[in-house]
C-alpha cells in the first residue's frame, strides 16, 4: 500500500480519538451538546474509515456503515449538538426525538435494501460516492466510460440506467437530504452565529477564526454526501471533495483541529 492509502486510516484514527475526547467531556460535564457532537463525530470517523476501506475492497456491511453514518446521519447529529448549545427552548427536545426516530427509521430502510445491493457494479477504481446510486440515463445520453448499463422500472416505464450499488428508487435515499440539509443549516448557521457572538463581544478571537473555518469547510468534508446533495455531477465531485486524497484527509484533520479549538469551556458563558 502507498502512503496515500494509509493516510485515510491514520486520519480516521485521529478523528475517532477526538470523538472519544468529546464523549469524555460529556461524561464530565453532562452537557447534551457534547453527547450529540461525540456521536456525530464518531459517525464521521466511521464513515471516513468505510470510505477508505471501500477504496481497497468490497464489503456490504462496510458500505452500510459508509452510507448510513457517513453519507446520511453524521452531519445532522453534529449539527443538533450545535443547536442544543445555542438554543435552550423546549421545542429542541421535540427535534431530538424526531432526530433519533428518523435515524432509527433510516437504519431500518438501509437494512431492508441490503439484500438488493448490486455488488457487481462496485469497483475500486472510483470513489464510492460516485458509484453508490443507480442513475437514469436520458434518451441519447452516453454512459460514462466503464459504467455498467442496464434497465430498470421507473414510473411504470422501463428506462436505461447506469447501475449503482443501491437500486433505483431506494427509499433510504429519500431520507438522506433531510438529514444533510438539517445538518448543513445547524452546523454552518451555528458556526457563523457563534463567530458573530464572539466577534461582537470582542472575546476569544481564536474561536471566531475556528468557527469561520468550520463554516467554510464542513459542507465539503462529510464523507460522500455533500457534493451529491448539492448537485455536483460525478466528474466534479472529486474536485468538490478537495482533489487528491492526501489533500482531502489534511482538510479532515484541520476540521478536527478547528472543532477542538471551538469546544465550549470558558467560552460557553460568552454565548448567552
C-alpha positions in Angstrom: 0.0 0.0 0.0 1.1 3.5 -0.8 1.3 6.3 1.8 -1.9 7.9 0.3 -3.7 4.6 1.0 -2.5 4.6 4.6 -3.4 8.2 5.2 -7.2 7.8 5.4 -6.8 5.2 8.1 -4.5 7.5 10.1 -6.8 10.4 9.8 -9.8 8.2 10.8 -7.9 7.0 13.9 -7.3 10.7 14.9 -10.9 11.6 14.3 -12.2 8.7 16.4 -9.8 9.6 19.1 -11.2 13.1 19.1 -14.7 11.6 19.3 -13.7 9.8 22.5 -12.3 13.1 23.8 -15.6 14.9 23.2 -17.6 12.0 24.7 -15.3 12.1 27.8 -16.2 15.8 28.1 -19.9 14.8 28.1 -19.3 12.3 31.0 -17.6 15.1 33.0 -20.0 18.0 32.3 -23.2 16.2 31.3 -23.9 18.8 28.7 -26.1 17.2 26.0 -24.3 19.0 23.1 -21.1 17.1 23.9 -23.1 13.8 23.6 -24.5 14.7 20.2 -21.2 16.1 19.0 -19.4 12.9 20.2 -21.9 10.6 18.5 -21.8 12.6 15.3 -18.0 12.8 15.2 -17.9 9.0 15.8 -20.2 8.6 12.8 -18.0 10.9 10.8 -14.9 8.8 11.7 -16.8 5.5 10.9 -17.9 6.9 7.5 -14.4 8.0 6.8 -12.9 4.6 7.6 -15.6 2.9 5.5 -14.8 5.2 2.6 -11.1 4.3 2.9 -11.8 0.6 3.1 -14.0 0.7 0.1 -11.2 2.2 -1.9 -9.4 -1.1 -1.5 -12.1 -3.8 -1.3 -15.8 -4.5 -1.2 -17.8 -5.4 1.9 -21.6 -4.9 2.0 -21.6 -4.1 5.8 -18.8 -1.6 5.4 -20.9 0.0 2.7 -23.8 0.0 5.2 -21.6 2.0 7.6 -20.5 4.4 4.9 -23.9 5.2 3.7 -25.9 5.3 6.9 -23.3 7.0 9.2 -21.1 8.8 6.6 -23.4 9.9 3.9 -26.7 10.2 5.8 -26.6 10.8 9.6 -23.4 12.4 10.9 -24.0 16.0 9.8 -27.4 16.0 11.4 -26.1 14.7 14.8 -23.2 17.1 14.9 -25.5 20.0 13.9 -28.0 19.0 16.5 -25.3 19.3 19.1 -24.7 22.9 18.0 -28.5 23.6 18.2 -28.7 22.3 21.8 -25.7 24.6 22.7 -27.2 27.7 21.2 -30.9 27.3 21.7 -32.4 26.5 25.1 -36.0 26.1 24.2 -38.5 23.2 24.9 -39.0 22.6 21.2 -35.4 21.4 20.9 -36.4 18.3 22.8 -39.1 17.5 20.2 -36.4 17.9 17.5 -34.2 15.5 19.5 -36.9 12.8 19.5 -37.5 13.3 15.8 -33.8 13.0 15.0 -33.5 9.7 17.0 -36.6 8.2 15.4 -35.6 9.4 12.0 -32.1 7.9 12.4 -33.6 4.5 13.5 -36.0 4.6 10.5 -33.1 5.3 8.1 -31.3 2.4 9.6 -34.3 0.2 9.1 -34.6 1.2 5.5 -30.9 0.6 5.0 -31.3 -2.9 6.4 -34.2 -3.5 4.1 -32.2 -2.6 1.0 -29.0 -4.6 1.9 -30.1 -7.9 0.1 -30.7 -5.8 -3.0 -27.3 -4.3 -3.3 -25.8 -4.7 -6.8 -22.2 -5.6 -5.8 -21.3 -6.3 -9.5 -21.4 -2.5 -10.0 -18.6 -2.0 -7.4 -15.1 -1.1 -8.5 -12.1 0.2 -6.5 -11.2 2.4 -9.5 -13.7 5.1 -8.5 -14.7 6.7 -5.2 -17.6 5.1 -3.5 -19.5 8.4 -3.7 -19.5 8.1 -7.5 -21.0 4.6 -7.7 -23.4 4.0 -4.9 -26.5 5.2 -6.7 -28.3 3.9 -9.8 -28.8 6.8 -12.2 -31.2 7.1 -15.1 -29.7 7.9 -18.5 -31.7 10.4 -20.6 -32.6 9.3 -24.1 -29.5 9.5 -26.3 -27.2 10.2 -23.3 -24.0 8.2 -23.5 -23.0 6.1 -20.5 -19.8 7.1 -18.6 -16.7 5.1 -19.7 -16.5 1.7 -18.0 -20.0 2.0 -16.4 -22.4 -1.0 -16.2 -25.6 -0.2 -18.1 -28.9 -1.9 -17.5 -32.7 -1.3 -17.4 -35.0 -0.6 -14.5 -38.6 0.3 -14.0 -39.4 4.0 -13.2 -42.9 5.4 -13.2 -44.3 2.3 -14.8 -41.8 2.6 -17.7 -38.5 0.8 -18.5 -35.6 3.2 -18.5 -31.9 2.8 -19.2 -29.7 3.2 -16.1 -26.1 3.3 -15.1 -26.0 0.6 -12.5 -25.1 1.5 -8.9 -24.9 -0.3 -5.6 -28.3 0.9 -4.4 -31.3 0.0 -6.7 -33.2 2.8 -8.4 -35.8 4.3 -6.1 -34.3 3.1 -2.8 -36.4 4.6 0.0 -33.3 5.2 2.1 -32.0 7.7 -0.4 -35.1 9.8 0.1 -34.3 10.3 3.8 -30.7 11.5 3.2 -31.4 15.0 2.0 -33.5 15.8 5.1 -30.6 14.8 7.4 -28.0 16.6 5.3 -30.0 19.8 4.9 -30.7 19.9 8.7 -27.0 19.3 9.4 -25.9 21.9 6.9 -28.2 24.6 8.4 -27.4 23.9 12.0 -23.7 23.4 11.5 -22.9 26.3 9.2 -25.5 28.5 10.7 -24.5 27.8 14.3 -20.8 28.3 13.4 -21.5 31.6 11.8 -23.7 32.7 14.7 -21.2 31.7 17.3 -18.4 33.5 15.4 -20.6 36.6 15.3 -21.3 36.5 19.1 -17.6 36.2 19.9 -16.7 38.9 17.4 -19.4 41.3 18.8 -18.3 40.8 22.3 -14.6 41.1 21.3 -13.6 37.9 23.2 -11.7 34.8 22.2 -10.6 35.7 18.7 -9.3 32.2 18.1 -12.9 30.9 18.4 -14.1 33.5 15.8 -11.5 32.1 13.4 -12.2 28.5 14.3 -16.0 28.9 13.7 -15.4 30.7 10.4 -13.2 27.8 9.2 -15.7 25.2 10.4 -18.5 27.0 8.5 -16.3 27.1 5.4 -15.0 23.5 5.5 -17.8 21.3 6.9 -20.1 21.3 3.9 -17.4 19.6 1.9 -16.0 17.2 4.5 -18.9 14.9 5.3 -17.8 11.7 3.6 -19.5 11.0 0.4 -22.6 13.2 1.0 -22.1 16.8 0.2 -21.2 17.0 -3.5 -24.2 14.7 -4.3 -26.6 16.6 -2.2 -25.6 19.9 -3.7 -26.0 18.5 -7.2 -22.4 18.2 -8.5 -22.1 15.8 -11.4 -19.8 12.9 -11.0 -17.0 14.5 -12.9 -16.8 17.4 -10.5 -17.2 15.5 -7.2 -13.5 14.7 -6.7 -12.7 18.4 -7.1 -15.5 19.4 -4.7 -14.2 17.0 -2.1 -10.8 18.6 -2.2 -8.8 17.0 -5.1 -6.1 14.5 -4.2 -6.7 12.0 -1.4 -4.0 13.4 0.8 -5.3 16.9 0.5 -8.8 15.9 1.4 -7.5 14.0 4.5 -5.5 17.0 5.6 -8.7 19.0 5.5 -10.4 16.4 7.7 -7.7 16.8 10.2 -7.9 20.6 10.1 -11.7 20.2 10.7 -11.0 18.2 13.8 -8.4 20.9 15.0 -10.8 23.8 14.4 -13.7 21.9 16.1 -11.4 21.3 19.1 -10.5 25.0 19.4 -14.2 25.8 19.4 -15.3 23.4 22.1 -17.2 25.2 24.9 -15.4 25.6 28.1 -14.9 29.0 29.5 -16.3 30.2 26.2 -19.9 29.0 26.8 -20.5 31.8 29.2 -19.9 34.3 26.4 -22.5 32.7 24.1 -25.5 33.8 26.2 
